[in-house]
Amino acid sequence: MNFHIETERFILREFRETDVDDLFEMDSDPEVHRYLGNQPLKSKDQVFEYIGAVQQQYKDFGIGRWIVEDMKTKECLGWSGLKYETSHIDQSKYYDLGYRLKRKHWGKGIATETSEAALDFGFHCLHIKKICGVAHVDNIASNHVLQKLGFTQTKDFLYEQEPCHWYELDRKF
Ligand SMILES: CC(C)(COP(=O)(O)OP(=O)(O)OC[C@H]1O[C@@H](n2cnc3c(N)ncnc32)[C@H](O)[C@@H]1OP(=O)(O)O)[C@@H](O)C(=O)NCCC(=O)NCCS
């Protein structure tokens, strides 16, 4: 499945095996994993496994996270977008908005800009009625992105013993 969505500064596209070095740079960084259970990746094999899992989600559900590519430099900056979540976080299955970027690219509005495109795609192309988001209570940047995008915090819960906020956003029309 080939995705190609353009925002002002970025191309959002499917995961490819050639992204492995950039994704390893991101996911081996302990700071990136600070609020994600503190388990940075140790090998590129783990990244290949993750790439394969996302590609399988495209086939199974017609959606999965997208690579964020810089439109000018073509660098892979990380990932952003929707995932059809079938885990145990909530009792029902749901669409989750998420983002993860190489540390050197934080603070440039990338998560916000790419999430706006993902929400638009989810609500208007996939016709999803509700999109959810989860952030560790101490993850200021992630909580702020979800709030800026208009999500409402509806509950708090523990995920793997860590306190998290649960957010929801309904389609407007
Ligand atoms: C979460 C993450 C994707 C945010 O990406 P980003 O592109 O830097 O986010 P944006 O620039 O779009 O927005 C971040 C907002 O939080 C604010 N922010 C970030 N850190 C902050 C802090 N310590 N205190 C106050 N505000 C902070 C920024 O100022 C910005 O708000 P603004 O646009 O009103 O100024 C990035 O930090 C990341 O990859 N973190 C590691 C992975 C992760 O935690 N993912 C989320 C899991 S729930």
The ligand as an SDF file (V2000), in Angstrom:
LIG
                    3D

 48 50  0  0  0  0  0  0  0  0999 V2000
    6.2260   14.2450   21.3190 C   0  0  0  0  0  0  0  0  0  0  0  0
    7.0040   14.7510   20.0940 C   0  0  0  0  0  0  0  0  0  0  0  0
    6.6450   13.8990   18.8890 C   0  0  0  0  0  0  0  0  0  0  0  0
    6.6120   16.2020   19.8480 C   0  0  0  0  0  0  0  0  0  0  0  0
    7.1070   16.5840   18.5760 O   0  0  0  0  0  0  0  0  0  0  0  0
    7.3460   18.1150   18.1480 P   0  0  0  0  0  0  0  0  0  0  0  0
    7.3910   18.1640   16.6770 O   0  0  0  0  0  0  0  0  0  0  0  0
    8.4920   18.6450   18.9060 O   0  0  0  0  0  0  0  0  0  0  0  0
    5.9790   18.7750   18.6740 O   0  0  0  0  0  0  0  0  0  0  0  0
    5.4380   20.2220   18.2460 P   0  0  0  0  0  0  0  0  0  0  0  0
    6.6150   21.1090   17.9950 O   0  0  0  0  0  0  0  0  0  0  0  0
    4.4420   20.0530   17.1400 O   0  0  0  0  0  0  0  0  0  0  0  0
    4.6320   20.6660   19.5390 O   0  0  0  0  0  0  0  0  0  0  0  0
    5.1870   20.5430   20.8290 C   0  0  0  0  0  0  0  0  0  0  0  0
    4.5670   21.5970   21.7260 C   0  0  0  0  0  0  0  0  0  0  0  0
    4.9010   21.3150   23.0780 O   0  0  0  0  0  0  0  0  0  0  0  0
    5.6220   22.4130   23.6380 C   0  0  0  0  0  0  0  0  0  0  0  0
    6.6110   21.8830   24.5730 N   0  0  0  0  0  0  0  0  0  0  0  0
    7.5200   20.9190   24.3380 C   0  0  0  0  0  0  0  0  0  0  0  0
    8.2520   20.7000   25.4380 N   0  0  0  0  0  0  0  0  0  0  0  0
    7.7740   21.5440   26.3860 C   0  0  0  0  0  0  0  0  0  0  0  0
    8.1100   21.7970   27.7410 C   0  0  0  0  0  0  0  0  0  0  0  0
    9.0740   21.1020   28.3510 N   0  0  0  0  0  0  0  0  0  0  0  0
    7.3860   22.7260   28.4180 N   0  0  0  0  0  0  0  0  0  0  0  0
    6.4010   23.4060   27.8220 C   0  0  0  0  0  0  0  0  0  0  0  0
    6.0330   23.2090   26.5270 N   0  0  0  0  0  0  0  0  0  0  0  0
    6.7240   22.2870   25.8350 C   0  0  0  0  0  0  0  0  0  0  0  0
    6.2510   23.1010   22.4400 C   0  0  0  0  0  0  0  0  0  0  0  0
    6.5600   24.4410   22.7490 O   0  0  0  0  0  0  0  0  0  0  0  0
    5.1130   22.9830   21.4170 C   0  0  0  0  0  0  0  0  0  0  0  0
    4.0670   23.8860   21.7040 O   0  0  0  0  0  0  0  0  0  0  0  0
    3.8710   25.2640   20.8810 P   0  0  0  0  0  0  0  0  0  0  0  0
    3.7460   24.8980   19.4500 O   0  0  0  0  0  0  0  0  0  0  0  0
    2.6150   25.8300   21.4720 O   0  0  0  0  0  0  0  0  0  0  0  0
    5.0890   26.0700   21.1580 O   0  0  0  0  0  0  0  0  0  0  0  0
    8.5450   14.6470   20.3430 C   0  0  0  0  0  0  0  0  0  0  0  0
    8.8380   15.3360   21.5190 O   0  0  0  0  0  0  0  0  0  0  0  0
    9.0260   13.2100   20.4490 C   0  0  0  0  0  0  0  0  0  0  0  0
    9.3400   12.5550   19.4550 O   0  0  0  0  0  0  0  0  0  0  0  0
    9.1050   12.7020   21.7020 N   0  0  0  0  0  0  0  0  0  0  0  0
    9.5380   11.3130   21.9390 C   0  0  0  0  0  0  0  0  0  0  0  0
    8.4710   10.3130   21.5470 C   0  0  0  0  0  0  0  0  0  0  0  0
    7.1680   10.5690   22.2820 C   0  0  0  0  0  0  0  0  0  0  0  0
    7.1530   10.8740   23.4710 O   0  0  0  0  0  0  0  0  0  0  0  0
    6.0550   10.4230   21.5500 N   0  0  0  0  0  0  0  0  0  0  0  0
    4.7320   10.6450   22.0960 C   0  0  0  0  0  0  0  0  0  0  0  0
    4.2620    9.4580   22.8270 C   0  0  0  0  0  0  0  0  0  0  0  0
    2.6860    9.7400   23.5880 S   0  0  0  0  0  0  0  0  0  0  0  0
  1  2  1  0
  2  3  1  0
  2  4  1  0
  2 36  1  0
  4  5  1  0
  5  6  1  0
  6  7  2  0
  6  8  1  0
  6  9  1  0
  9 10  1  0
 10 11  2  0
 10 12  1  0
 10 13  1  0
 13 14  1  0
 14 15  1  0
 15 16  1  0
 15 30  1  0
 16 17  1  0
 17 18  1  0
 17 28  1  0
 18 19  1  0
 18 27  1  0
 19 20  2  0
 20 21  1  0
 21 22  1  0
 21 27  2  0
 22 23  1  0
 22 24  2  0
 24 25  1  0
 25 26  2  0
 26 27  1  0
 28 29  1  0
 28 30  1  0
 30 31  1  0
 31 32  1  0
 32 33  2  0
 32 34  1  0
 32 35  1  0
 36 37  1  0
 36 38  1  0
 38 39  2  0
 38 40  1  0
 40 41  1  0
 41 42  1  0
 42 43  1  0
 43 44  2  0
 43 45  1  0
 45 46  1  0
 46 47  1  0
 47 48  1  0
M  END
$$$$
